[in-house]
Amino acid sequence: MREVHGVKISHTQIANYATTASYCIKPFVDSFDYKPTHYLAADETYTKVKNSKRYVWFIMDAIKKSILGYRSSDSRDVG
């Protein structure tokens, strides 16, 4: 924002914008028919924030590069 528009904006404000946008967009993304191909891929990773681990799984269409499903959890157990 500063380089392009000359507007100073804090990291906190960016995080707040991202959180607000995600709440607005999530219903549309979750109900969209992506028409996946038969070439799927899955990935598991974890993030660590303030000494707390979160595990994240993604299911993706390898051809269209779209995320078809995701799951976030504080453990690796099957839910």
Secondary structure as the mmCIF struct_conf table of DSSP 4:
data_model
#
loop_
_struct_conf.conf_type_id
_struct_conf.id
_struct_conf.beg_label_comp_id
_struct_conf.beg_label_asym_id
_struct_conf.beg_label_seq_id
_struct_conf.end_label_comp_id
_struct_conf.end_label_asym_id
_struct_conf.end_label_seq_id
HELX_RH_AL_P HELX_RH_AL_P1 ARG A 2 HIS A 5
HELX_RH_AL_P HELX_RH_AL_P2 HIS A 11 SER A 31
BEND BEND1 HIS A 38 HIS A 38
STRN STRN1 LEU A 40 VAL A 49
TURN_TY1_P TURN_TY1_P1 LYS A 50 ASN A 51
STRN STRN2 SER A 52 ASP A 61
TURN_TY1_P TURN_TY1_P2 ALA A 62 LYS A 65
STRN STRN3 SER A 66 SER A 73
BEND BEND2 ASP A 74 ASP A 77
#
